[in-house]
Amino acid sequence: MPASPSSSAQAAREAVAERLRGLRKEAGLTIVELARRCDWHYSKTSRIENAITGPTARDIRKWCAATESQDQAQDLIARSLNAESMYKDWRHQVRNGLKQLQDGLVQFYQETANFRVYSSTVVPGLLQTEGYAAGVLTIAAGFHERPADDIAEAVRARMARSRIINDPGHHFVFLLEEPVLRFQIGDADAMAAQLGHLLSAGALPAVSLGIIPMEARERVQWPEETFHIYDDALVAVELVSASVTVNQPSEIALYSKTFERLRSMAVYGADARALIVKAIEALH
């Protein structure tokens, strides 16, 4: 099982905090003395060293100047910025609208050759139909108390982004827990269209679609949070509160191992299509 989804971000923050604490101690300064040199309250020093407050670039430069370790500043700033970017609060991400959130992924997707996507909740965005996507984004807007006036534009952006499935140079492996086929998003017609699209998408040369049956015996891996593996360079994990980015090789390896264990339980081809058809029939 991968580490707690937010652990990568917190561990990265704590690593920066530990290094800053080390610089203070190496300089022979107390918390109060460092605070005086940096011209801030000593409680701020304590919050930074305990990874409660993330330091700004200016904070780090002051800290390094106070400890006569200016040569460490740029590396620590880069590490701190990376730590803060790993945990992206959904409220912050949707602040500028749902469409902009969709547009922001286009170039990243184009640069990715191998996609591995596991979902225990909804059909992944790259496989969504227009009606299903509208249902997903409507729920998201309502949950985050955002206006729904750009949902149509966001849906169009998502549909444009999903065309990458037909572009050469990319390969996709999708794993869905069977309940995803039964969770109705939108009305019955939208759900039927979505399930029908899965039948056709699963037949595309660049796509491998696996369904993990509910009746699978002796599971070797329990259902996990939805996650995406992009090449072997980055993992994105979807939580209720945030999107977590994992880029530590050791943690990426854990998600890859988890993906393979989940994949070993999935059915493909005719067996996968039979489960999708069964879900379509259950709508009527």
GIUR-V74689 format. One record per helix or strand of 2 or more residues. SS is the DSSP state (alpha for helix, beta for strand). FROM is the first residue (numbers start at 1). TO is the last residue. If there is no record, write none. Layout:
ss=SS from=FROM to=TO
ss=SS from=FROM to=TO
This chain:
ss=alpha from=7 to=26
ss=alpha from=31 to=38
ss=alpha from=42 to=49
ss=alpha from=57 to=66
ss=alpha from=70 to=86
ss=beta from=87 to=89
ss=alpha from=90 to=93
ss=alpha from=98 to=103
ss=alpha from=106 to=110
ss=beta from=114 to=119
ss=alpha from=125 to=127
ss=alpha from=130 to=143
ss=alpha from=151 to=166
ss=beta from=171 to=177
ss=alpha from=178 to=181
ss=alpha from=188 to=201
ss=beta from=207 to=212
ss=beta from=227 to=230
ss=beta from=234 to=238
ss=beta from=242 to=246
ss=alpha from=249 to=263
ss=alpha from=269 to=282
